[in-house]
Amino acid sequence: MVFRVVKNTGGHLMQVKEILRVKGNTLFTVTPDTRLSDCVITMAEHDVGSLVVMEKGAVAGIVTFREVIATLAKRQIEHRTGPTPPISEIYVREVMNPSPARAGLNMEVDALRKLMLENHQRYLPVVDGETLCGVISFHDEAIPICGLTQSSSPIPTARSIPRAGARSSPSVTVP
């Protein structure tokens, strides 16, 4: 299958910063000491597939649904009695991808796709130098190319899931 990069109205190849502008600027972050169970709740409540891990003001990694599923599968294989602790006892630092590929604001869409495919990552932190500007997903890069905006997309952007008990909340940032 061959994909073609669609040019935007300005006559140049679309860049990551333009996709972030269409997507919006809400960003969810956690620390390495956040419990994985809190990540699952946040990801479900806000219908996001990744959380950027921040430590001392810098990107320390990323946790995605892929790491969550791998942990749950490992626990299930062990019939929930093996050495893998329950998800509420696992910390992000134990399962996160500590060195995700990163996209730059001026990166063109074709380079972004190539980077995602080469690194087998569906979610990439977007940085400007060392400053975190957002996260871009394979889904995000498809929406503006198809001429959609977040409000016209038929896909729900957030779901409200009831939760029980108090917890420390991951951060929500609007860069």
MDAnalysis code that builds the backbone (N, CA, C; Angstrom):
import MDAnalysis as mda
import numpy as np

u = mda.Universe.empty(525, n_residues=175, atom_resindex=np.repeat(np.arange(175), 3), trajectory=True)
u.add_TopologyAttr("name", ["N", "CA", "C"] * 175)
u.add_TopologyAttr("resid", np.arange(1, 176))
u.add_TopologyAttr("resname", ["MET", "VAL", "PHE", "ARG", "VAL", "VAL", "LYS", "ASN", "THR", "GLY", "GLY", "HIS", "LEU", "MET", "GLN", "VAL", "LYS", "GLU", "ILE", "LEU", "ARG", "VAL", "LYS", "GLY", "ASN", "THR", "LEU", "PHE", "THR", "VAL", "THR", "PRO", "ASP", "THR", "ARG", "LEU", "SER", "ASP", "CYS", "VAL", "ILE", "THR", "MET", "ALA", "GLU", "HIS", "ASP", "VAL", "GLY", "SER", "LEU", "VAL", "VAL", "MET", "GLU", "LYS", "GLY", "ALA", "VAL", "ALA", "GLY", "ILE", "VAL", "THR", "PHE", "ARG", "GLU", "VAL", "ILE", "ALA", "THR", "LEU", "ALA", "LYS", "ARG", "GLN", "ILE", "GLU", "HIS", "ARG", "THR", "GLY", "PRO", "THR", "PRO", "PRO", "ILE", "SER", "GLU", "ILE", "TYR", "VAL", "ARG", "GLU", "VAL", "MET", "ASN", "PRO", "SER", "PRO", "ALA", "ARG", "ALA", "GLY", "LEU", "ASN", "MET", "GLU", "VAL", "ASP", "ALA", "LEU", "ARG", "LYS", "LEU", "MET", "LEU", "GLU", "ASN", "HIS", "GLN", "ARG", "TYR", "LEU", "PRO", "VAL", "VAL", "ASP", "GLY", "GLU", "THR", "LEU", "CYS", "GLY", "VAL", "ILE", "SER", "PHE", "HIS", "ASP", "GLU", "ALA", "ILE", "PRO", "ILE", "CYS", "GLY", "LEU", "THR", "GLN", "SER", "SER", "SER", "PRO", "ILE", "PRO", "THR", "ALA", "ARG", "SER", "ILE", "PRO", "ARG", "ALA", "GLY", "ALA", "ARG", "SER", "SER", "PRO", "SER", "VAL", "THR", "VAL", "PRO"])
u.atoms.positions = np.array([
    [0.846, -1.167, 0.000],
    [0.000, 0.000, 0.000],
    [0.896, 1.236, 0.000],
    [0.593, 2.214, -0.797],
    [1.370, 3.435, -0.896],
    [0.546, 4.586, -0.337],
    [1.172, 5.387, 0.522],
    [0.517, 6.561, 1.073],
    [1.106, 7.795, 0.419],
    [0.273, 8.763, 0.164],
    [0.723, 10.017, -0.412],
    [0.512, 11.136, 0.587],
    [1.489, 11.978, 0.753],
    [1.354, 13.115, 1.643],
    [0.592, 14.203, 0.910],
    [-0.470, 14.678, 1.527],
    [-1.305, 15.704, 0.924],
    [-0.745, 17.062, 1.313],
    [-0.625, 17.953, 0.365],
    [-0.136, 19.301, 0.655],
    [-1.271, 20.135, 1.231],
    [-0.910, 21.019, 2.161],
    [-1.930, 21.894, 2.728],
    [-2.138, 23.104, 1.822],
    [-3.016, 23.993, 2.243],
    [-3.368, 25.120, 1.380],
    [-2.219, 26.090, 1.167],
    [-1.198, 26.047, 2.021],
    [-0.067, 26.953, 1.865],
    [0.916, 26.479, 0.816],
    [0.705, 25.320, 0.227],
    [1.583, 24.822, -0.822],
    [2.820, 24.102, -0.308],
    [2.947, 23.917, 0.995],
    [4.092, 23.181, 1.524],
    [3.593, 21.932, 2.240],
    [4.509, 20.993, 2.470],
    [4.115, 19.782, 3.180],
    [3.707, 20.128, 4.607],
    [2.655, 19.490, 5.076],
    [2.152, 19.747, 6.413],
    [3.210, 19.388, 7.450],
    [3.295, 20.192, 8.490],
    [4.261, 19.992, 9.555],
    [3.552, 19.603, 10.845],
    [4.314, 19.035, 11.765],
    [3.793, 18.592, 13.053],
    [3.087, 19.731, 13.788],
    [3.653, 20.933, 13.768],
    [3.031, 22.048, 14.487],
    [1.626, 22.354, 13.962],
    [1.385, 22.117, 12.669],
    [0.053, 22.340, 12.109],
    [-0.925, 21.271, 12.587],
    [-0.449, 20.052, 12.729],
    [-1.303, 18.975, 13.249],
    [-1.661, 19.257, 14.704],
    [-0.688, 19.705, 15.491],
    [-0.965, 20.036, 16.892],
    [-1.981, 21.174, 16.991],
    [-1.917, 22.115, 16.069],
    [-2.867, 23.233, 16.071],
    [-4.288, 22.710, 15.840],
    [-4.463, 21.757, 14.931],
    [-5.776, 21.168, 14.655],
    [-6.221, 20.310, 15.833],
    [-5.290, 19.552, 16.383],
    [-5.589, 18.620, 17.461],
    [-5.985, 19.344, 18.743],
    [-5.360, 20.449, 19.020],
    [-5.565, 21.125, 20.299],
    [-4.337, 20.933, 21.164],
    [-4.306, 21.617, 22.298],
    [-3.080, 21.608, 23.068],
    [-3.202, 21.007, 24.466],
    [-4.182, 20.172, 24.708],
    [-4.278, 19.484, 25.989],
    [-3.265, 18.343, 26.006],
    [-2.524, 18.254, 27.086],
    [-1.442, 17.291, 27.199],
    [-1.498, 16.637, 28.576],
    [-1.381, 15.333, 28.633],
    [-1.419, 14.601, 29.895],
    [-0.033, 14.065, 30.205],
    [0.443, 14.350, 31.414],
    [1.761, 13.884, 31.824],
    [1.665, 13.184, 33.172],
    [2.644, 12.341, 33.433],
    [2.778, 11.653, 34.717],
    [4.244, 11.685, 35.108],
    [4.531, 11.252, 36.321],
    [5.917, 11.114, 36.762],
    [6.262, 9.624, 36.781],
    [7.529, 9.293, 36.869],
    [7.900, 7.877, 36.949],
    [7.326, 7.182, 38.187],
    [6.968, 7.959, 39.207],
    [6.442, 7.386, 40.447],
    [4.921, 7.280, 40.481],
    [4.266, 7.548, 39.365],
    [2.812, 7.384, 39.264],
    [2.498, 5.895, 39.160],
    [1.461, 5.475, 39.830],
    [1.048, 4.061, 39.744],
    [0.428, 3.813, 38.365],
    [0.703, 2.662, 37.796],
    [0.180, 2.312, 36.484],
    [-1.348, 2.283, 36.500],
    [-1.938, 1.898, 37.614],
    [-3.405, 1.883, 37.714],
    [-3.976, 3.294, 37.563],
    [-3.286, 4.306, 38.069],
    [-3.742, 5.687, 37.890],
    [-3.642, 6.107, 36.427],
    [-2.612, 5.613, 35.744],
    [-2.476, 5.899, 34.312],
    [-3.644, 5.312, 33.530],
    [-4.010, 4.094, 33.854],
    [-5.123, 3.435, 33.165],
    [-6.406, 4.244, 33.349],
    [-6.652, 4.712, 34.556],
    [-7.857, 5.500, 34.822],
    [-7.830, 6.787, 34.008],
    [-6.714, 7.485, 34.025],
    [-6.597, 8.746, 33.286],
    [-6.760, 8.521, 31.787],
    [-6.119, 7.485, 31.262],
    [-6.207, 7.201, 29.828],
    [-7.644, 6.889, 29.436],
    [-8.347, 6.138, 30.268],
    [-9.742, 5.796, 29.972],
    [-10.657, 7.006, 30.107],
    [-10.484, 7.787, 31.178],
    [-11.339, 8.955, 31.399],
    [-11.225, 9.981, 30.275],
    [-10.027, 10.129, 29.724],
    [-9.788, 11.175, 28.728],
    [-9.611, 10.633, 27.312],
    [-9.821, 9.333, 27.158],
    [-9.732, 8.687, 25.848],
    [-8.411, 9.013, 25.145],
    [-7.307, 8.830, 25.875],
    [-5.975, 9.029, 25.314],
    [-5.214, 7.711, 25.386],
    [-4.321, 7.509, 24.437],
    [-3.570, 6.261, 24.369],
    [-2.176, 6.349, 24.933],
    [-1.782, 7.549, 25.400],
    [-0.437, 7.697, 25.935],
    [-0.377, 8.807, 26.961],
    [0.617, 8.705, 27.831],
    [0.926, 9.732, 28.810],
    [2.429, 9.953, 28.760],
    [2.847, 11.194, 28.645],
    [4.276, 11.499, 28.634],
    [4.771, 11.483, 30.074],
    [5.903, 10.847, 30.289],
    [6.501, 10.760, 31.614],
    [7.515, 11.891, 31.746],
    [7.308, 12.735, 32.759],
    [8.184, 13.885, 32.991],
    [8.900, 13.721, 34.323],
    [10.171, 14.093, 34.325],
    [10.950, 14.065, 35.557],
    [11.909, 15.249, 35.543],
    [11.849, 16.048, 36.582],
    [12.688, 17.246, 36.702],
    [12.551, 18.165, 35.491],
    [11.317, 18.307, 34.994],
    [11.039, 19.219, 33.895],
    [11.434, 18.718, 32.515],
    [11.859, 17.475, 32.412],
    [12.283, 16.927, 31.115],
    [11.513, 15.645, 30.804],
    [11.413, 15.339, 29.520],
    [10.760, 14.097, 29.096],
    [11.633, 12.922, 29.548],
    [11.046, 12.042, 30.364],
    [11.759, 10.869, 30.866],
    [11.309, 9.596, 30.168],
    [10.216, 9.688, 29.401],
    [9.706, 8.516, 28.702],
    [8.256, 8.706, 28.314],
    [7.637, 7.594, 27.940],
    [6.218, 7.604, 27.578],
    [5.624, 6.266, 27.996],
    [4.391, 6.296, 28.446],
    [3.661, 5.065, 28.739],
    [2.418, 5.088, 27.856],
    [2.199, 3.973, 27.150],
    [1.080, 3.873, 26.227],
    [0.237, 2.647, 26.577],
    [-0.877, 2.529, 25.866],
    [-1.720, 1.350, 26.098],
    [-0.939, 0.067, 25.830],
    [0.083, 0.133, 24.989],
    [0.900, -1.055, 24.676],
    [1.592, -1.586, 25.939],
    [2.165, -0.699, 26.743],
    [2.823, -1.126, 27.983],
    [1.800, -1.645, 28.988],
    [0.635, -1.020, 29.033],
    [-0.420, -1.467, 29.941],
    [-0.877, -2.877, 29.564],
    [-1.154, -3.098, 28.289],
    [-1.613, -4.412, 27.827],
    [-0.552, -5.481, 28.066],
    [0.711, -5.157, 27.800],
    [1.795, -6.121, 28.018],
    [1.868, -6.527, 29.494],
    [1.693, -5.561, 30.387],
    [1.723, -5.850, 31.821],
    [0.534, -6.709, 32.224],
    [-0.649, -6.360, 31.732],
    [-1.842, -7.160, 32.048],
    [-1.722, -8.577, 31.495],
    [-1.182, -8.707, 30.290],
    [-1.016, -10.038, 29.692],
    [-0.036, -10.882, 30.503],
    [1.047, -10.271, 30.939],
    [2.037, -10.993, 31.745],
    [1.389, -11.503, 33.032],
    [0.617, -10.657, 33.653],
    [-0.074, -11.041, 34.894],
    [-1.088, -12.153, 34.630],
    [-1.794, -12.077, 33.514],
    [-2.782, -13.097, 33.183],
    [-2.111, -14.438, 32.894],
    [-0.988, -14.402, 32.174],
    [-0.250, -15.641, 31.881],
    [0.168, -16.325, 33.185],
    [0.494, -15.510, 34.179],
    [0.892, -16.042, 35.488],
    [-0.328, -16.413, 36.337],
    [-1.512, -16.347, 35.745],
    [-2.776, -16.639, 36.432],
    [-2.945, -15.768, 37.673],
    [-2.437, -14.537, 37.573],
    [-2.557, -13.515, 38.619],
    [-1.946, -13.941, 39.946],
    [-1.090, -14.957, 39.937],
    [-0.443, -15.390, 41.180],
    [1.078, -15.430, 41.045],
    [1.605, -15.078, 39.889],
    [3.042, -15.134, 39.648],
    [3.780, -13.950, 40.234],
    [5.018, -13.748, 39.790],
    [5.855, -12.683, 40.354],
    [5.464, -11.263, 39.937],
    [4.653, -11.109, 38.886],
    [4.245, -9.771, 38.466],
    [3.192, -9.255, 39.443],
    [3.456, -8.109, 40.065],
    [2.486, -7.591, 41.043],
    [1.219, -7.079, 40.359],
    [0.168, -6.863, 41.153],
    [-1.055, -6.266, 40.602],
    [-0.744, -4.893, 40.014],
    [-1.552, -4.462, 39.059],
    [-1.315, -3.204, 38.362],
    [-1.292, -2.014, 39.320],
    [-1.997, -2.116, 40.443],
    [-2.015, -1.025, 41.425],
    [-0.712, -0.922, 42.199],
    [0.171, -1.907, 42.059],
    [1.459, -1.899, 42.757],
    [2.635, -1.661, 41.803],
    [2.334, -1.418, 40.536],
    [3.386, -1.208, 39.539],
    [3.498, 0.289, 39.271],
    [4.727, 0.769, 39.206],
    [4.976, 2.185, 38.943],
    [5.391, 2.376, 37.490],
    [5.079, 3.552, 36.969],
    [5.354, 3.882, 35.572],
    [6.805, 3.593, 35.212],
    [7.751, 3.928, 36.085],
    [9.171, 3.740, 35.766],
    [9.514, 2.285, 35.437],
    [8.698, 1.342, 35.927],
    [8.959, -0.076, 35.699],
    [8.531, -0.538, 34.312],
    [7.623, 0.185, 33.666],
    [7.070, -0.294, 32.391],
    [7.169, 0.697, 31.241],
    [7.518, 1.952, 31.528],
    [7.524, 2.987, 30.488],
    [8.596, 2.723, 29.440],
    [8.412, 3.331, 28.279],
    [9.459, 3.367, 27.261],
    [10.340, 4.548, 27.663],
    [11.573, 4.288, 28.133],
    [12.392, 5.376, 28.656],
    [13.074, 6.236, 27.584],
    [13.044, 5.793, 26.361],
    [13.702, 6.586, 25.306],
    [12.873, 6.570, 24.022],
    [11.687, 7.189, 24.076],
    [10.851, 7.215, 22.869],
    [11.459, 8.113, 21.802],
    [11.184, 7.785, 20.548],
    [11.537, 8.695, 19.458],
    [10.728, 9.965, 19.691],
    [11.259, 11.097, 19.236],
    [10.582, 12.376, 19.436],
    [10.441, 13.095, 18.109],
    [9.354, 13.803, 17.979],
    [9.115, 14.611, 16.782],
    [9.404, 16.065, 17.111],
    [9.855, 16.806, 16.110],
    [10.058, 18.241, 16.259],
    [8.883, 18.988, 15.660],
    [8.685, 20.221, 16.080],
    [7.561, 21.026, 15.594],
    [7.590, 21.234, 14.088],
    [8.777, 21.377, 13.510],
    [8.897, 21.658, 12.077],
    [9.058, 20.401, 11.219],
    [8.938, 19.239, 11.842],
    [9.056, 17.980, 11.098],
    [7.882, 17.853, 10.126],
    [8.163, 17.440, 8.908],
    [7.102, 17.241, 7.924],
    [6.437, 15.893, 8.141],
    [5.191, 15.778, 7.691],
    [4.381, 14.594, 7.938],
    [5.023, 13.320, 7.400],
    [5.649, 13.371, 6.239],
    [6.265, 12.153, 5.705],
    [7.399, 11.678, 6.603],
    [8.185, 12.586, 7.147],
    [9.261, 12.223, 8.070],
    [8.682, 11.695, 9.385],
    [7.569, 12.283, 9.832],
    [6.886, 11.828, 11.043],
    [6.425, 10.383, 10.888],
    [5.765, 10.093, 9.788],
    [5.286, 8.720, 9.543],
    [6.449, 7.740, 9.523],
    [7.503, 8.109, 8.838],
    [8.679, 7.241, 8.741],
    [9.257, 6.978, 10.137],
    [9.373, 8.017, 10.943],
    [9.891, 7.885, 12.302],
    [9.005, 6.962, 13.136],
    [7.684, 7.125, 13.020],
    [6.755, 6.270, 13.760],
    [6.893, 4.809, 13.335],
    [6.974, 4.577, 12.042],
    [7.080, 3.206, 11.536],
    [8.422, 2.572, 11.891],
    [9.503, 3.304, 11.721],
    [10.832, 2.765, 12.026],
    [10.984, 2.403, 13.497],
    [10.338, 3.174, 14.372],
    [10.460, 2.947, 15.809],
    [9.296, 2.164, 16.402],
    [8.365, 1.755, 15.543],
    [7.199, 0.988, 15.970],
    [6.489, 1.692, 17.133],
    [6.276, 3.014, 16.979],
    [5.604, 3.822, 17.984],
    [4.396, 4.499, 17.368],
    [3.262, 4.360, 18.028],
    [2.040, 5.020, 17.573],
    [1.902, 6.415, 18.172],
    [2.663, 6.694, 19.204],
    [2.604, 7.977, 19.904],
    [4.018, 8.522, 20.049],
    [4.191, 9.799, 19.713],
    [5.488, 10.443, 19.845],
    [5.357, 11.749, 20.616],
    [6.232, 11.968, 21.602],
    [6.288, 13.294, 22.206],
    [6.782, 14.286, 21.148],
    [6.225, 15.485, 21.165],
    [6.673, 16.542, 20.260],
    [7.423, 17.552, 21.114],
    [8.658, 17.834, 20.715],
    [9.494, 18.736, 21.496],
    [10.031, 19.867, 20.624],
    [10.305, 20.967, 21.298],
    [11.006, 22.091, 20.693],
    [12.235, 22.276, 21.561],
    [13.367, 21.750, 21.115],
    [14.545, 21.674, 21.976],
    [14.263, 20.653, 23.057],
    [14.280, 21.089, 24.305],
    [13.951, 20.192, 25.423],
    [12.547, 20.449, 25.973],
    [11.812, 21.371, 25.365],
    [10.468, 21.726, 25.837],
    [9.421, 20.819, 25.202],
    [8.609, 20.177, 26.041],
    [7.525, 19.332, 25.561],
    [6.397, 20.214, 25.043],
    [5.990, 19.999, 23.800],
    [4.938, 20.806, 23.165],
    [3.643, 20.033, 22.971],
    [3.708, 18.718, 23.001],
    [2.518, 17.923, 22.776],
    [2.873, 16.473, 22.525],
    [1.862, 15.713, 22.165],
    [2.019, 14.315, 21.761],
    [1.261, 14.170, 20.459],
    [1.821, 13.425, 19.554],
    [1.135, 13.195, 18.285],
    [0.995, 11.695, 18.085],
    [-0.181, 11.292, 17.645],
    [-0.441, 9.864, 17.416],
    [-0.619, 9.616, 15.928],
    [-0.579, 8.350, 15.581],
    [-0.818, 7.975, 14.192],
    [-2.195, 8.487, 13.763],
    [-3.153, 8.429, 14.659],
    [-4.506, 8.921, 14.409],
    [-4.508, 10.430, 14.193],
    [-3.784, 11.155, 15.037],
    [-3.734, 12.618, 14.932],
    [-3.232, 13.077, 13.577],
    [-2.207, 12.411, 13.069],
    [-1.639, 12.857, 11.799],
    [-2.562, 12.553, 10.630],
    [-3.524, 11.666, 10.814],
    [-4.459, 11.346, 9.737],
    [-5.628, 12.328, 9.657],
    [-6.054, 12.881, 10.784],
    [-7.238, 13.753, 10.806],
    [-7.097, 14.984, 9.913],
    [-6.037, 15.795, 10.060],
    [-5.972, 16.985, 9.198],
    [-5.743, 16.647, 7.730],
    [-5.073, 15.565, 7.462],
    [-4.827, 15.169, 6.078],
    [-6.136, 14.789, 5.395],
    [-7.062, 14.242, 6.160],
    [-8.373, 13.883, 5.615],
    [-9.304, 15.084, 5.573],
    [-8.823, 16.237, 5.998],
    [-9.636, 17.446, 5.953],
    [-10.592, 17.576, 7.112],
    [-10.390, 16.802, 8.171],
    [-11.262, 16.865, 9.336],
    [-10.645, 17.744, 10.404],
    [-11.470, 18.209, 11.308],
    [-10.985, 18.843, 12.517],
    [-11.508, 18.018, 13.670],
    [-11.024, 18.292, 14.847],
    [-11.453, 17.515, 15.993],
    [-12.970, 17.566, 16.164],
    [-13.586, 18.716, 15.939],
    [-15.027, 18.848, 16.141],
    [-15.848, 18.152, 15.054],
    [-15.264, 17.968, 13.856],
    [-16.034, 17.322, 12.801],
    [-15.766, 15.824, 12.715],
    [-14.834, 15.340, 13.526],
    [-14.515, 13.916, 13.512],
    [-15.665, 13.123, 14.107],
    [-16.070, 12.022, 13.454],
    [-17.150, 11.209, 14.004],
    [-16.705, 10.386, 15.203],
    [-15.424, 10.381, 15.500],
    [-14.884, 9.594, 16.602],
    [-15.001, 10.395, 17.889],
    [-15.547, 9.804, 18.969],
    [-15.648, 10.536, 20.230],
    [-14.254, 10.912, 20.725],
    [-14.119, 12.088, 21.306],
    [-12.814, 12.533, 21.769],
    [-12.621, 12.359, 23.263],
    [-13.654, 12.123, 24.010],
    [-13.504, 11.894, 25.445],
    [-14.697, 11.094, 25.940],
    [-14.419, 10.281, 26.915],
    [-15.487, 9.486, 27.523],
    [-15.425, 9.694, 29.018],
    [-16.554, 9.725, 29.639],
    [-16.595, 9.885, 31.085],
    [-16.817, 8.516, 31.706],
    [-15.855, 8.074, 32.479],
    [-15.936, 6.773, 33.120],
    [-15.945, 6.985, 34.626],
    [-16.985, 6.505, 35.312],
    [-17.044, 6.690, 36.762],
    [-15.880, 5.972, 37.442],
    [-15.406, 6.537, 38.527],
    [-14.324, 5.908, 39.267],
    [-14.626, 5.967, 40.752],
    [-14.033, 5.042, 41.472],
    [-14.233, 4.992, 42.909],
    [-12.928, 5.341, 43.614],
    [-13.027, 6.017, 44.736],
    [-11.862, 6.291, 45.561],
    [-11.035, 7.464, 45.105],
    [-10.226, 7.959, 46.014],
    [-9.351, 9.087, 45.701],
    [-8.009, 8.566, 45.190],
    [-7.339, 9.391, 44.396],
    [-6.027, 9.037, 43.883],
    [-5.293, 10.321, 43.540],
    [-3.993, 10.193, 43.380],
    [-3.262, 11.368, 42.916],
    [-3.421, 11.439, 41.409],
    [-3.788, 12.597, 40.919],
    [-4.084, 12.747, 39.494],
    [-2.852, 13.064, 38.680],
    [-2.694, 12.425, 37.507],
    [-1.667, 12.858, 36.585],
    [-1.959, 14.293, 36.149],
    [-0.936, 14.970, 35.709],
    [-1.072, 16.373, 35.335],
    [-1.699, 16.532, 33.960],
    [-2.495, 17.571, 33.831],
    [-3.033, 17.987, 32.545],
    [-2.390, 19.329, 32.238],
    [-1.743, 19.426, 31.098],
    [-1.026, 20.637, 30.746],
    [-1.548, 21.190, 29.442],
    [-1.671, 22.487, 29.375],
    [-2.011, 23.157, 28.136],
    [-0.824, 24.046, 27.801],
    [0.091, 23.535, 26.910],
    [1.311, 24.298, 26.611],
    [1.015, 25.611, 25.907],
])
